[in-house]
């Protein structure tokens, strides 16, 4: 073998050894996120390289952020809440709604011609977080979604808004209409990007939005992506890195979005999956990076709660008094929920009678609800139905009292019928 070939072989062997060593070390720990790519008009922002979480993971953590929520997105069950209904600016979490409407109104593989109103001058507010789109540039809807959801590109958000509705203002009206349809009563949007601090939402409303976004498999796949290369009109491709560092640092993380402005502080909506269960943690108004708070909540959800069947359909539940009599009731469905692994003695259940229920009910008619709780948390609710109708109660008292009761009952039934 010639000297040149010997040197080449030696270099190749060394590289192979290094690669094997790197892979062996990475197998035992989470990968550290690489340095943030430099945006067209900005500078790198350092990612955290570790998460500070409590060692005791089966008790509720202390959350430093202003508001937080932990929930099971499949059922909507809330496991932890801190100030969950206060309206707060949400920064680029706004872009989840922008993505939801863009998916509704634009074909994924369609092409957008970038409008001049979507181009950010390098000195414009928000220009440090952009793809660097140029007026007239042609780019796919899919790549705009990746740029917006991974790198939080503000110009991508505006470009999608204009392509979908003709103008950002018209698109914002659609965003607020969509929020209303989702039941987001504590939410108002003022832009497609969230750069403004005029828009607001709450953790409870963001849970509704996250469930809608995660129902779209395309958006789920995008928010789970770490890095995306997006072609540029000329020169090298844009390298877009997901700002949700939980994808690198938290085992089981699968999405969703981060955001930061002066008014909103640091925010994150994070989903993770472990042992067949999925949870979502929402952290708003953190003084610094919110990822440790989100990780602490997710740890608590996975380690501090377990799945349990609380009642089966048909299980007897005693009797309830409705207007005109007392009837036996049974559970109308199964209820499987997450329950705390600690404080089993703190469990509770109570019956809520439907004020419209009256004697005689129909067989299998719902006349009440059985609510299960643990401390201040509602574990779930099942309907209580009448498995069989007992004979009418025996009237007591003078005939004129019985007659008056019968007339009053008939009048009440007539009023309800008219109201219905």
TAQUI-V271794 format. One record per backbone hydrogen bond with DSSP energy under -1.0 kcal/mol. CO is the residue of the C=O (numbers start at 1). NH is the residue of the N-H. E is the energy in kcal/mol with one decimal. If there is no record, write none. Layout:
BEGIN
CO/NH/E  CO/NH/E
END
This chain:
BEGIN
2/6/-2.2  3/7/-2.3  4/8/-2.3  5/9/-2.5  6/10/-2.3  7/11/-2.3  8/12/-2.4  9/13/-2.4  10/14/-2.2  11/15/-2.5  12/16/-2.1  13/17/-2.2  14/18/-2.4  15/19/-2.6  16/20/-2.4  17/21/-2.3  18/22/-2.6  19/23/-2.5  20/24/-2.4  21/25/-2.2  22/26/-2.5  23/27/-1.5  26/29/-1.3  39/42/-1.2  67/284/-2.6  68/82/-3.0  69/282/-2.9  70/79/-2.9  70/80/-1.5  71/280/-2.3  72/76/-3.1  77/72/-2.6  80/70/-2.5  82/68/-2.1  84/204/-2.2  88/201/-2.4  90/93/-2.1  91/94/-1.7  92/95/-1.6  93/96/-2.0  94/97/-1.4  94/98/-1.4  95/99/-2.5  96/100/-2.1  97/101/-2.2  98/102/-2.3  99/103/-2.3  100/104/-1.3  101/105/-2.3  102/106/-2.3  107/110/-1.8  108/142/-1.6  110/141/-2.4  112/139/-2.3  114/136/-2.9  115/118/-1.9  116/119/-1.4  121/124/-2.4  124/127/-2.1  126/129/-1.4  129/154/-3.0  134/137/-2.3  137/114/-3.2  139/112/-3.3  140/144/-2.0  141/145/-2.3  142/146/-2.2  143/147/-2.7  144/148/-2.3  145/149/-2.7  146/150/-2.5  147/153/-2.1  150/243/-1.9  153/157/-1.4  154/158/-2.0  155/159/-2.4  156/160/-2.2  157/161/-2.1  158/162/-2.5  159/163/-2.2  160/164/-2.1  161/165/-2.4  162/166/-2.4  167/171/-1.9  168/172/-2.5  169/173/-1.6  170/174/-1.5  171/175/-2.2  172/176/-2.2  173/177/-2.0  174/178/-2.5  175/179/-2.2  176/180/-1.9  177/181/-2.0  178/182/-1.9  179/184/-2.8  180/183/-1.2  183/185/-1.7  184/187/-1.0  188/200/-2.7  200/188/-2.4  201/88/-3.0  202/206/-2.6  203/207/-1.6  204/208/-1.2  205/209/-2.0  206/210/-2.8  207/211/-2.2  208/212/-1.7  209/213/-2.5  210/214/-2.8  213/216/-1.8  216/220/-2.2  217/221/-2.1  218/222/-2.2  219/223/-2.5  222/225/-1.8  226/242/-3.5  228/240/-3.3  230/238/-3.4  238/230/-3.1  240/228/-2.6  243/245/-1.4  244/247/-1.9  245/248/-1.4  245/249/-2.3  246/250/-2.5  250/253/-1.9  252/273/-2.6  255/271/-1.5  257/269/-3.1  259/267/-2.9  261/265/-2.1  265/261/-1.2  266/286/-2.4  267/259/-1.9  268/283/-2.8  269/257/-2.3  270/281/-3.1  271/254/-2.8  272/279/-2.4  274/277/-2.2  277/274/-2.8  279/272/-2.2  280/71/-2.2  281/270/-3.0  282/69/-2.0  283/268/-2.4  284/67/-1.8  285/66/-1.6  286/266/-2.4  290/294/-2.2  291/295/-2.7  292/296/-2.5  293/297/-2.2  294/298/-2.4  295/299/-2.6  296/300/-2.1  297/301/-2.4  298/302/-2.5  299/303/-2.9  300/304/-2.4  304/341/-2.4  306/339/-3.2  308/337/-2.6  311/335/-2.3  312/315/-2.1  315/331/-2.5  318/329/-2.7  320/327/-2.5  322/325/-2.3  323/359/-2.7  325/322/-2.6  327/320/-2.5  329/317/-2.6  330/385/-2.6  331/314/-3.0  335/310/-2.6  335/311/-1.1  337/308/-2.8  339/306/-2.7  343/346/-1.5  344/347/-1.4  346/375/-1.6  348/373/-2.9  350/371/-2.9  352/369/-2.2  354/357/-1.9  357/323/-1.2  362/365/-1.9  365/386/-1.5  367/354/-2.6  368/384/-3.1  369/352/-2.8  370/382/-2.1  371/350/-2.0  372/379/-2.1  372/380/-1.3  373/348/-2.3  374/377/-2.2  377/374/-2.5  380/372/-2.8  382/370/-2.9  383/332/-3.2  384/367/-2.3  384/368/-1.4  385/330/-2.2  386/364/-3.7  398/402/-1.9  399/403/-2.6  400/404/-2.2  401/405/-2.3  402/406/-2.3  403/407/-2.6  404/408/-2.6  405/409/-2.5  406/410/-2.3  407/411/-2.6  408/412/-2.4  409/413/-2.3  410/414/-2.1  411/415/-2.4  412/416/-2.2  413/417/-2.2  414/418/-2.2  415/419/-2.5  416/420/-2.4
END
